[in-house]
């Protein structure tokens, strides 16, 4: 069982998203969005520079990023905000064949920055990207069949934040030795009724490592995603 600090099975499809969204709508009050935006309108917004993408993908596409012998990658993330009070967090769920985490510790986020096998680690801001997750594929537990990367809005329910306040959100997969880009994906659809986004995933298929550009949003928060992926969260 894991406590999420108050810093706050398969591919995603329509049924998956409906299940995740069920029950979240009652917590979310979109009618107060106007007041939230008005309160923040006088605060300055600092914009991050967005990298130039070498191999951009579109939502729903899949691409090979290396053979099964690929030893490591870097998953780099960035975004900008329209509301300076709003910010996002990045998480990674290490899933088994059943689409669930191997255990509570197989969930990497700001409160638990490294997986038990030492393969997956969350880093704070680097020179080019606000967040980076390094994955040593040669250390990855063979029971892990997929890693899903998720962006969530910090204190979304408490402060009525949503992805309508986020722009330019992206993921890019780099080869750490050369720092060259394998693939990248920048989300174009950020809705005001969404507070979590499954931005992308990596998985091994036919002896090749693949990246899938997901870009699907839900109204559930990080705790809701944990429950869906099998992480037990304390109240």
N, C-alpha and C positions, 0 to 999 in steps of 0.2 A: 504494500500500500504506500502511496506517495502523496506528499503534501505539496500543492502548488503554492508558492509564496505569493502573497497579495501585492506584488509588484504589478503586481498582477502576474476484404478478402478478395481480393481481386480488383479489377479496374473499377473506377467510379462510374456509376450509371445513375439514371433517374431515380431508381428505387433507393440506392445508397444515399443520395442527397435528401430525398424526402424523409428517410429515417433519421438522418442527422438533424434536420430542421424541425422535426416534430417536437413540440413542447418548448422550443426556444422562443417562438414568437411572443408568448405571454410575458417574457422578461424584457423584451425589446420595445422601446417606445419611440417609434419614428416620428410621432407628432411633435416631439420636443427637439427635433433636429434644428429647426429654425432658431430656437433660443440658444442652442449650443453654438451654432455658427455665428450668431450675433455677438455673443459674449467673447468670442475669439477674434472677431473681425479687426479689433484694434491692435492685436498682437502681431509682431513681425514674424514672417515665415522665412526660414533659411533653407534654400534649396541645395540639394546635393547634385554634384555632377554625375550624369549617367554615362557609363562607358559606351564606347562605340562597339557594337556587337558584330562579330566576324561571321558567325554562323547562326543567324536567328531562325527560330522555329515558330510555327503557328499553333494555336490551341488545338489539342487533340492529336498532334503529330508525334511520332516516335522516331528515334534515330539511334544508331549505334555509336557508342563513345569509346569502344575499345574491345579487345578480345578478353577471354576469361583470365588471361595472364596480366591484365592491367593491374598495377600494384596500388595506385592511389589516384584520387581526384580531389579537387576542391569545389565545393558548391558555394557560390558567392551570391549575396543577396543585397538589394538596395531598393529604395523607394523615396518619394517625396510626399509631403503632407500639405493639404490646403488649410487645415486647422492646426495651429502650432501646439495645441494642447494634446493632440492625438498622435499616437505612435504605435508601431507594430513590433511584435516579437516573432522570432523564427524558431521552429521546433522540427525535430526529425523523429519519426516513428520507425523502429526497426522491426519488421514484421516477419513472421514465419509463414509457412505454407497455408495456414488457416486464416491469414489476414489479420492476425492479432500479434501484439508484441510478445516476445519470448518470456517476459516478466516485467514487473514495474520499472526496473532499472534500465530497460531497453527503450527508453524514451529520453531523448536528449533535448534539453531546453535550458532557459536561463537559471533554473534552480538545480540542474543536474547536467553538467556540461560535458560529460564523457560517458560513453557506453562501457559496460562491464568488460568487454574484450579489448578495450583500448583502441578500437578501430575508428570510432566516430566521435569527433570533438567539436564543440561550438566555441568560436573565438569572437571576441569583440571587434570593433572597427579596425579595418586594415587600411592600407594606403589608398585603395581604390573602392572598397565596398564596405558598407556599414556592418555587415555580418558575414562571417564565413564559417562553413562547416567542412572540416577535413575528414575524408573517409579513406582509411588504409584498407583497401580491399583485400590485401594479402593477410590482414589480421582479422577480417570479418568472420564471425562465427558462421559456419556453413549452414546452420539452421535458419539464418536470416535470408529470406528470399527477395525482399523488397525493402527499400527505404523511401518513405513518403515525406516530403518537405511541406511544411504548413506555415503560413503567416496568420497570426491572430492579432486583433486589436486589443491593446492593453486597457483594462478597465472599461470595456465597451458597454456592458450592461449598466454599470454604475454611472457613467457619464454620457450615455447615449452617443457613443462614437460608432463609426461604421466605415466601410471601405469606400463610400462616396467621398471621404476626406483624404483618401490615399491616392496618389498618382504615381506613374512610372515604375510600379513594382516589377521587379525582374529577378530571374535566377540565371546564372551562367555557370557552366561546368568547365573548369580549367584543368589542364594537365599541370601538376605542381612543379615538375622538373623544368619545363619550358615556359610555363605561365601562358601557354597558348590556349585559346578557347576551343573546346570541342563542340559545344552547342550553347545556345542561349534562348531564353524565352521571356518576353516582356508582356505583361498582362494588359489588355486593352479594355476589359470589361470589369469595372469596379462599381458595384451597386450600393445604394444607400440602405438596402435591407440585408446586407452581408457583413459579418464581423470576423469570419475566418475564411481563408482561401487555401485550398490545396493547390500549390503552385506547380509542383512537379514530382517525379519519382524516378528512381533508378532500380534496375532489376537485371538479373542474369537470364538470358534466353538463348537457347541453342549455342552455348559456349561464347556468347557475346554479351557485353554489358550494354544495356540500352537506357536511354532517357526518354521519359514520356512527359510532354507538356500538358498539364491538366487544366489549370486556370478555372476551376470551379469553386464557387463560393457557397457558404452556408450561413444560417443565422445562429448556429451554435458557437459557444465559446471554447476555450482550450480545455476546460473540464469536460465539456460534452464530447469533444474529440477523443479525449483520454478514455472515456467510458466506451466509446464506439470501438476503439482499438484495443480494449482489454486492460487498460491501466486502471488500477483501483486508486481512487482519489479520496483522501480524508475530507471531512466537512470543515 
